[in-house]
Amino acid sequence: LEVLPGPSSILTALVASGLPTHRFRFHGFLPRRTGELERVLQSTETLIAFESPRRLPESLRALAQLAPDRPAAVCRELTKLHEEIARGTLGELSRRFREEARGEIVVVIAPAAERGTADIGFATDALRGLIRAGARPRAAASVVSALTGVPANDLYRGITGRDMRQ
């Protein structure tokens, strides 16, 4: 996926992330305190935040402890020669970025599920359809989770009988 650059890395990161774009919120830099980070993660809008290269591993580790299955993207050096868009769950991204990254970084996090809106049957059927169409089960579970609010691990377990973390 290639996004034509605009005047703001915020919108470029949002589009490149592949996460829901209908409602989003720019937060500035991610908070350092766990309580504030928990509050930020409760947003039912896609969250966009800047992060320093030095703090990225620590921030992703903290986010992964709070919501390991939440889809997200780390967008680095947008519109530059060494551009990188890393997509996955917060847990996966935390493992990928264990050391300091270089360049300007924008983190995009899928919205929290709105209470009472998740329909596990619909979500499981959608996941099975994506897998039949050739999608990888874990990636498909993350996408369906972001769209429906059903936890990705519950979806994956529902079709395979196994926990995604095994």
Secondary structure as GFF3:
##gff-version 3
##sequence-region A 1 166
A	DSSP	alpha_helix	9	17	.	.	.	ID=ss1
A	DSSP	beta_strand	24	29	.	.	.	ID=ss2
A	DSSP	alpha_helix	34	41	.	.	.	ID=ss3
A	DSSP	beta_strand	46	51	.	.	.	ID=ss4
A	DSSP	alpha_helix	56	66	.	.	.	ID=ss5
A	DSSP	beta_strand	71	76	.	.	.	ID=ss6
A	DSSP	beta_strand	84	89	.	.	.	ID=ss7
A	DSSP	alpha_helix	90	96	.	.	.	ID=ss8
A	DSSP	beta_strand	105	109	.	.	.	ID=ss9
A	DSSP	alpha_helix	120	132	.	.	.	ID=ss10
A	DSSP	alpha_helix	137	148	.	.	.	ID=ss11
A	DSSP	alpha_helix	152	160	.	.	.	ID=ss12
###
